[in-house]
Amino acid sequence: MLPSFVAAQAPNTGMIAGVVLDRVSGQPVAGAEVRVDNTNLKTTTNAIGRFQLAGISVGRATLLVHASGFVDLRLSEVRVAA
């Protein structure tokens, strides 16, 4: 899996949005769980692999991505700006 993301602005929290793609085929991965490590924040990608997570503390976050049939992915040091 190969997610891409952007961080958006908010007062003391931010948002991460992006898309999860199959690293081999480049196709979107629908139904992948994307969550922020050490929080209760999580979402599932839509039919075209897109996701959005809001309410993330400003700073650095670690995203965990899980999809059936794929190796789990851990993305450290994802920047979340206000």
N, C-alpha and C positions, 0 to 999 in steps of 0.2 A: 504494500500500500504506500501511496505517496501523497500525503495531504499537503495542501497549500492553504495559507491563511493570511488574514489581515487583522490588525488590531484597530479598533475604533475608539473614539474618545467618549468619556462620561466623567462626572465629578470625581469620585474617589474610587470608581470602578471602571472597568473597560469591557469591551466585547471582542471576542475572537470569532471570525467567520471564515469559511473556506470551503474547500472541496476535497474529498478523499478519492484518490484514483488508484487503480491497480497499477503497480509499478511496471509490470510486464506489458500489459496490453494498452495501458493509458485510458482504459474505460473507467467511468465513475463506479464507485462502490456504494450501492444503496443499502440502507439498513445497518451501517457500521455505527457502533457506539463510540462517541467521542466524549471523554470526560476530563475534568481538571483534577489532577492528583491531589489527594488530601483534602478534598471538598466533596460536597454532595451535588456539585454542578455537573450535569451530563445532558447529552442530547443524542439523537439518532439522525444519520444522514438521510436526506430525502431520495426520491427516485433518480435524481441526477447527481447524487453524491455530495450535495451541499449541506452545510451545517452552520449553526450560529449559536454561540454561547454568550450570554450577557451576565453582568453582575460579578465579574472576576476582579479581585483585588489588583490594583495597579502595581506594577513591578514585573517580576518574572513568574511564569507558570510552567508547569509540566503537563502536557497533554498525553493521555493514554487513548489509543485507538484500537478497537477490537472489532473484527468482523469474522463471521463463520467462514472457514476455509482459507483464512489468511493468517500469517504470523502477526502477533500483536506488535504494535509500534509504540514507542515511548519517545516523545519529543520534549527535550529539556530546554530550559532557558528561552521559552517563547515570551517575547516582550509584550506587555499589556500596558498601554499608555492611557492617560486620562485626557 
